[in-house]
């Protein structure tokens, strides 16, 4: 057989072998490579490339070499689960770069990270001022983990003392004009309900490229024709937005009020508004 046929055959064969080995080793090989796994990946790649182009090498020996090389990280993944010492040797340990707002220059030098590179890592995290950082650590996989000082962290509902109920994920119920029955069932909705929601927007499911149902049972769509206007019930949305604002105002008044009786009154009114929002939502979805 001609050489080009052997090259094509070997390329396809080793792609299948490498794909199978990667699946066995797990997704960590792609997302969070340690130094040991990085070296193993390069070795396997070099073996595969050599065997694809070298017609004098036997294919079965190349497969054995790749499997033997891949077995090492596969076995070490089980061993490192039991041994912290071996885990530190093979996977490495994180290095603290900032602690208590103080930069650890010695650790930067040990990891061969310049100040410019360190500042670039911080900028990629959206941090442009060193004084905002309480703690920063270079993880074993090369990523930088950062903890901001308390005064620089975003305010959360918990900080404001506002309870937020758990929120479910959005479900993609239409993809490429086709209704996904499994996703619609997970969202707890029927096809008739979905068609009604689309009808309110002047659409059918064939017009929709991507359609999702969010936690509040709102249908959000992206249509094929980007210039086509999407009809929406603005009055209903404005009503719900006003009611949500009223609820937020009651919560704010309750937090700002000093007298317990007035604080309790605002909270009660807030709960009533919350119940009203739930009832209006259920009516609009019918």
C-alpha positions as CSV (number, residue, x, y, z in Angstrom):
1,X,0.0,0.0,0.0
2,X,1.2,3.6,-0.6
3,X,2.7,5.6,2.2
4,X,0.0,8.3,2.2
5,X,-2.6,5.6,3.0
6,X,-0.5,4.4,6.0
7,X,-0.2,8.0,7.2
8,X,-4.0,8.5,7.0
9,X,-4.7,5.1,8.7
10,X,-2.2,5.8,11.5
11,X,-3.5,9.3,12.1
12,X,-7.1,8.1,12.5
13,X,-6.1,5.2,14.6
14,X,-4.0,7.3,17.0
15,X,-6.7,10.0,17.2
16,X,-9.1,7.3,18.4
17,X,-6.6,5.9,20.9
18,X,-5.7,9.4,22.3
19,X,-9.4,10.3,22.5
20,X,-10.2,7.1,24.4
21,X,-7.3,7.6,26.8
22,X,-8.3,11.2,27.4
23,X,-11.9,10.1,28.2
24,X,-10.5,7.5,30.7
25,X,-8.2,10.0,32.4
26,X,-11.1,12.4,32.8
27,X,-11.8,16.1,32.1
28,X,-9.2,17.2,34.5
29,X,-6.6,16.5,31.8
30,X,-8.1,19.4,29.8
31,X,-9.1,21.9,32.5
32,X,-6.7,21.6,35.4
33,X,-3.4,20.1,34.3
34,X,-0.7,19.7,37.0
35,X,2.9,19.8,36.0
36,X,3.1,15.9,36.0
37,X,0.0,15.6,33.8
38,X,1.3,18.3,31.5
39,X,4.6,16.4,30.9
40,X,2.6,13.2,30.4
41,X,0.4,14.9,27.8
42,X,3.4,16.2,25.8
43,X,5.0,12.7,25.9
44,X,1.9,11.0,24.6
45,X,1.5,13.6,21.9
46,X,5.1,13.2,20.8
47,X,4.8,9.4,20.7
48,X,1.6,9.7,18.5
49,X,3.2,12.2,16.1
50,X,6.4,10.0,15.7
51,X,4.4,6.9,15.0
52,X,2.1,8.6,12.4
53,X,5.0,9.7,10.2
54,X,7.6,7.0,10.8
55,X,6.7,4.1,8.6
56,X,9.4,1.9,10.1
57,X,7.7,1.9,13.5
58,X,5.2,-0.8,14.3
59,X,1.7,0.4,15.0
60,X,1.0,-2.0,17.9
61,X,4.2,-1.0,19.7
62,X,3.1,2.7,19.5
63,X,-0.3,1.8,21.0
64,X,1.4,-0.1,23.8
65,X,3.7,2.8,24.5
66,X,0.9,5.3,24.6
67,X,-1.2,3.1,27.0
68,X,1.8,2.5,29.2
69,X,2.6,6.2,29.4
70,X,-1.1,7.0,30.1
71,X,-1.3,4.4,32.8
72,X,1.2,6.4,35.0
73,X,-1.1,9.4,35.6
74,X,-4.1,7.1,35.8
75,X,-2.5,5.1,38.6
76,X,-1.1,8.2,40.3
77,X,-4.6,9.8,40.5
78,X,-5.6,6.9,42.8
79,X,-2.3,7.1,44.8
80,X,-2.5,10.8,45.4
81,X,-6.0,10.5,46.8
82,X,-4.4,8.6,49.7
83,X,-1.1,10.3,50.1
84,X,-0.8,14.0,50.8
85,X,3.0,13.9,50.5
86,X,2.8,12.4,47.0
87,X,0.1,14.7,46.0
88,X,2.2,17.7,46.9
89,X,5.1,16.2,44.9
90,X,3.2,15.3,41.7
91,X,0.5,18.0,41.7
92,X,2.3,20.7,43.4
93,X,1.1,23.2,46.1
94,X,-0.3,26.6,46.0
95,X,1.9,29.6,46.7
96,X,0.7,32.6,48.6
97,X,1.4,35.9,46.8
98,X,-0.5,38.2,49.1
99,X,-1.7,37.7,52.7
100,X,-3.2,40.3,54.9
101,X,-2.6,42.8,52.1
102,X,1.1,42.2,52.2
103,X,2.9,41.0,49.0
104,X,5.2,38.0,49.5
105,X,8.1,38.9,47.2
106,X,10.1,35.7,48.0
107,X,7.2,33.5,46.7
108,X,7.0,35.6,43.5
109,X,10.7,34.9,42.9
110,X,10.4,31.2,43.7
111,X,7.6,30.8,41.1
112,X,9.5,33.0,38.6
113,X,6.7,35.4,38.4
114,X,7.6,39.0,37.6
115,X,5.6,42.0,39.1
116,X,4.3,42.8,35.7
117,X,3.0,39.2,35.2
118,X,1.4,39.3,38.7
119,X,-0.3,42.6,38.0
120,X,-1.6,41.2,34.7
121,X,-3.0,38.2,36.6
122,X,-4.9,40.6,38.9
123,X,-6.2,42.7,36.0
124,X,-7.6,39.6,34.4
125,X,-9.6,39.2,37.7
126,X,-10.8,42.8,37.3
127,X,-8.5,44.1,40.0
128,X,-6.4,47.2,39.2
129,X,-5.4,48.2,42.8
130,X,-3.2,46.0,45.0
131,X,-4.7,47.7,48.1
132,X,-8.0,46.0,47.4
133,X,-6.6,42.5,47.8
134,X,-6.6,40.7,51.2
135,X,-5.3,37.3,50.0
136,X,-4.0,35.9,46.7
137,X,-2.7,32.5,45.9
138,X,-1.2,30.9,42.8
139,X,-2.8,27.5,42.6
140,X,-1.0,24.3,41.5
141,X,-2.6,24.5,38.0
142,X,-1.3,28.1,37.5
143,X,-4.5,30.0,38.1
144,X,-4.6,32.9,40.6
145,X,-7.2,32.8,43.4
146,X,-8.0,36.2,44.9
147,X,-9.9,37.3,48.0
148,X,-10.8,41.0,48.2
149,X,-10.9,42.9,51.4
150,X,-14.3,43.1,53.0
151,X,-14.9,46.8,52.1
152,X,-14.1,46.0,48.4
153,X,-16.4,43.0,48.0
154,X,-19.8,43.5,46.2
155,X,-22.7,44.0,48.5
156,X,-25.0,40.9,48.7
157,X,-28.6,40.5,49.8
158,X,-27.3,38.7,52.9
159,X,-25.3,41.9,53.8
160,X,-28.5,43.9,53.6
161,X,-30.4,41.3,55.7
162,X,-32.8,40.5,52.8
163,X,-33.8,36.9,52.4
164,X,-33.7,35.6,48.8
165,X,-35.4,32.2,48.0
166,X,-33.4,29.6,46.0
167,X,-33.4,30.2,42.3
168,X,-33.6,27.4,39.8
169,X,-31.6,27.4,36.6
170,X,-33.1,28.3,33.2
171,X,-34.1,25.5,30.9
172,X,-33.5,25.6,27.1
173,X,-36.8,24.4,25.7
174,X,-36.4,25.3,22.1
175,X,-33.3,24.8,20.0
176,X,-33.1,25.4,16.3
177,X,-36.8,25.6,15.9
178,X,-37.5,22.3,17.7
179,X,-39.2,21.9,21.1
180,X,-37.1,19.9,23.5
181,X,-39.6,17.7,25.4
182,X,-37.2,16.6,28.1
183,X,-36.2,20.2,29.0
184,X,-39.8,21.3,28.9
185,X,-40.7,18.5,31.3
186,X,-37.9,19.5,33.7
187,X,-39.2,23.0,33.6
188,X,-42.6,21.7,34.7
189,X,-44.4,23.2,31.6
190,X,-46.5,21.8,28.8
191,X,-46.3,22.3,25.1
192,X,-49.7,24.1,25.2
193,X,-48.3,26.5,27.8
194,X,-45.2,27.2,25.7
195,X,-47.2,27.7,22.5
196,X,-49.4,30.2,24.4
197,X,-46.4,32.2,25.6
198,X,-44.9,32.3,22.1
199,X,-48.3,33.3,20.7
200,X,-48.3,36.3,23.1
201,X,-45.0,37.4,21.5
202,X,-46.4,36.8,17.9
203,X,-44.2,33.7,17.3
204,X,-44.3,30.0,16.7
205,X,-41.6,27.6,17.8
206,X,-40.4,27.3,14.2
207,X,-39.4,31.0,14.3
208,X,-37.2,30.5,17.4
209,X,-33.5,29.8,17.2
210,X,-33.0,29.5,21.0
211,X,-35.8,29.6,23.6
212,X,-35.4,29.4,27.4
213,X,-37.7,29.3,30.4
214,X,-36.2,31.0,33.5
215,X,-36.9,30.5,37.2
216,X,-39.8,32.9,37.1
217,X,-41.4,31.1,34.2
218,X,-40.6,33.8,31.7
219,X,-40.0,32.7,28.1
220,X,-37.0,34.4,26.6
221,X,-36.3,33.8,22.9
222,X,-33.8,34.6,20.1
223,X,-35.4,34.4,16.7
224,X,-33.8,33.5,13.3
225,X,-34.5,36.9,11.8
226,X,-32.4,39.3,13.9
227,X,-34.3,42.3,12.5
228,X,-37.7,40.9,13.2
229,X,-39.4,42.7,16.1
230,X,-40.6,40.6,19.0
231,X,-44.0,41.5,20.5
232,X,-44.1,41.5,24.3
233,X,-46.6,42.4,26.9
234,X,-44.9,45.6,28.1
235,X,-47.8,46.5,30.4
236,X,-47.5,43.2,32.3
237,X,-43.8,43.6,32.6
238,X,-44.2,47.2,33.9
239,X,-46.7,46.0,36.4
240,X,-44.5,43.3,37.7
241,X,-41.5,45.6,37.8
242,X,-43.5,48.2,39.8
243,X,-44.6,45.5,42.3
244,X,-41.0,44.3,42.7
245,X,-39.9,47.8,43.3
246,X,-42.6,48.3,46.0
247,X,-41.4,45.1,47.7
248,X,-37.8,46.3,47.6
249,X,-38.9,49.6,49.1
250,X,-40.7,47.9,52.0
251,X,-37.6,45.9,52.7
252,X,-35.4,49.0,52.6
253,X,-37.8,50.9,54.9
254,X,-37.7,48.0,57.4
255,X,-33.9,48.1,57.4
256,X,-33.7,51.8,57.8
257,X,-36.5,52.2,60.5
258,X,-35.3,52.2,64.1
259,X,-38.7,51.7,65.8
260,X,-39.6,48.0,66.1
261,X,-43.3,48.6,65.5
262,X,-42.7,50.5,62.3
263,X,-40.1,48.0,61.2
264,X,-42.6,45.1,61.8
265,X,-45.3,47.0,59.8
266,X,-43.0,47.5,56.8
267,X,-42.0,43.8,56.9
268,X,-45.7,42.7,57.0
269,X,-46.5,45.0,54.0
270,X,-43.5,43.5,52.2
271,X,-44.8,40.0,52.7
272,X,-48.2,41.0,51.4
273,X,-46.6,42.5,48.3
274,X,-44.6,39.4,47.8
275,X,-47.7,37.2,48.0
276,X,-49.4,39.6,45.5
277,X,-46.5,39.3,43.1
278,X,-46.8,35.5,43.2
279,X,-50.5,35.6,42.5
280,X,-50.1,38.1,39.6
281,X,-47.3,35.9,38.2
282,X,-49.6,32.8,38.3
283,X,-52.4,34.7,36.6
284,X,-50.2,36.0,33.8
285,X,-48.9,32.5,33.0
286,X,-52.3,31.1,32.4
